Amino acid sequence: MARRCELTGKGVQAGNNVSHANNKTRRRFLPNVQEVRLMSETLGRSFNMKVSAAALRSVEHNGGLDKFLLKARDTNLSLQAQRVKREIKKATATA
């Protein structure tokens, strides 16, 4: 899964470079994706994920990875993030 955020699904977009003479050539807009280690408080362990800078700010704003994943839609999440979300739901249900 190259150049795609695992938490928001944000990926590469296409567009045009437009010159002063109004010539248009195709280009790609790449997301700011970083490899980060995010900590889950309920599971007590960390996970390596490819996350965009915007998603990282959203995780911090929501109060951590656990709260962000519980609010997020499954359609936006990667398979790894969906598995982590399932584990978090299971851990909170038993506690």
C-alpha positions as MATLAB code, in Angstrom:
seq = 'MARRCELTGKGVQAGNNVSHANNKTRRRFLPNVQEVRLMSETLGRSFNMKVSAAALRSVEHNGGLDKFLLKARDTNLSLQAQRVKREIKKATATA';
ca = [
       0.000    0.000    0.000;
       2.287    2.751   -1.255;
       1.608    6.444   -0.700;
      -1.702    5.890    1.057;
      -2.610    6.880    4.604;
      -3.700    3.872    6.665;
      -6.053    5.907    8.856;
      -7.801    8.257    6.432;
      -7.302    6.574    3.053;
      -5.783    9.742    1.609;
      -3.781    8.917   -1.529;
      -2.197   10.347   -4.667;
      -4.230   12.831   -6.713;
      -3.692   13.903  -10.314;
      -3.814   17.381  -11.799;
      -2.112   19.774  -14.177;
       0.936   22.013  -14.119;
      -0.254   25.207  -15.779;
       2.417   27.468  -17.259;
       2.240   31.209  -17.784;
       1.382   30.464  -21.435;
      -1.490   28.270  -20.153;
       0.162   25.024  -21.311;
      -1.102   22.085  -19.279;
       1.005   19.039  -18.411;
      -0.065   16.246  -16.086;
       1.370   15.995  -12.592;
       0.780   14.112   -9.346;
      -0.055   15.568   -5.942;
       1.589   13.298   -3.358;
       0.246   13.119    0.207;
       2.597   13.852    3.101;
       2.799   10.238    4.345;
       5.185    9.358    7.184;
       6.066    6.044    8.833;
       5.155    6.529   12.514;
       4.723    4.384   15.599;
       1.391    4.990   17.335;
       0.690    3.794   20.883;
      -2.585    2.190   21.936;
      -3.414    2.831   25.604;
      -5.978    0.039   25.979;
      -3.800   -2.622   24.327;
      -0.573   -1.353   25.879;
       1.498   -1.677   22.712;
       2.494    0.332   19.674;
       1.861   -0.122   15.964;
       3.892    1.004   12.946;
       1.710    2.719   10.359;
       2.021    4.908    7.280;
       0.052    8.005    8.270;
      -0.454   11.386    6.624;
       0.451   14.510    8.583;
      -3.214   15.565    8.615;
      -4.267   12.209   10.090;
      -1.564   12.478   12.738;
      -2.976   15.847   13.806;
      -6.463   14.306   13.885;
      -5.242   11.463   16.102;
      -3.766   13.987   18.549;
      -6.922   16.127   18.414;
      -9.182   13.151   19.220;
      -7.105   12.119   22.205;
      -5.054    9.224   20.901;
      -5.142    6.296   18.517;
      -7.865    4.386   20.378;
     -10.431    7.175   20.333;
      -9.613    8.048   16.718;
     -10.086    4.464   15.515;
     -13.348    3.999   17.402;
     -14.764    7.085   15.637;
     -13.343    6.260   12.173;
     -15.280    4.475    9.432;
     -14.007    1.054    8.413;
     -14.103    2.004    4.710;
     -11.310    4.558    5.227;
      -9.077    2.297    7.315;
      -6.466   -0.151    6.035;
      -6.658   -3.841    6.958;
      -4.090   -3.399    9.719;
      -6.000   -0.450   11.188;
      -9.260   -2.426   11.036;
      -7.625   -5.289   12.943;
      -6.326   -2.871   15.603;
      -9.801   -1.320   15.885;
     -11.339   -4.783   16.379;
      -8.797   -5.591   19.117;
      -9.531   -2.279   20.873;
     -13.303   -2.918   20.762;
     -12.766   -6.407   22.154;
     -10.498   -5.138   24.954;
     -12.920   -2.373   25.971;
     -15.884   -4.777   25.942;
     -14.180   -7.186   28.349;
     -12.987   -4.408   30.678;
];
